[in-house]
Amino acid sequence: MPQKKKSQQRERTLQSEVPEIVLRFSIPADEIHEKHLHDYFNAKNLRGEWFALEPSELIWVISYLKQHGDLERASANLEWLGQIFLLAKA
């Protein structure tokens, strides 16, 4: 749940470690909102900025960021997002 600038840098760093890392969506938000997400999902933290979230939790994060983020600079893989939405409803 890093900010966009940070997420792109982290994605490049992890590419050398784990080639299957793909940025699926990005909605820039203020640090206070990023911290709120970190605190909210603390129990699901794998390491650093990486979390093991269920599809329904991803939908919740996206909804939260739609309210608190910068939608003008948002990006998403819509095919992936559609699959996540279907899994969350199952």
Residue pairs with C-beta under 8 A, 6 or more apart in sequence:
1 34
1 37
1 38
1 41
1 49
1 51
1 61
2 10
2 34
2 49
3 28
3 29
3 31
3 34
4 26
4 28
4 73
6 49
7 23
7 26
7 49
8 23
10 48
10 49
11 21
11 23
14 21
15 21
22 77
24 76
24 77
24 80
24 81
25 62
25 74
25 75
25 76
25 77
25 80
25 81
26 73
26 74
26 75
26 76
27 62
27 65
27 66
27 69
27 70
27 71
27 73
27 74
28 69
28 70
28 73
28 74
29 65
29 68
29 69
29 70
30 68
33 64
33 65
33 68
33 69
37 61
37 64
38 45
41 51
41 53
41 57
44 51
44 52
44 53
44 57
45 51
46 52
53 61
54 88
55 84
55 85
55 87
55 88
56 88
58 84
58 88
59 84
59 85
59 88
62 81
65 74
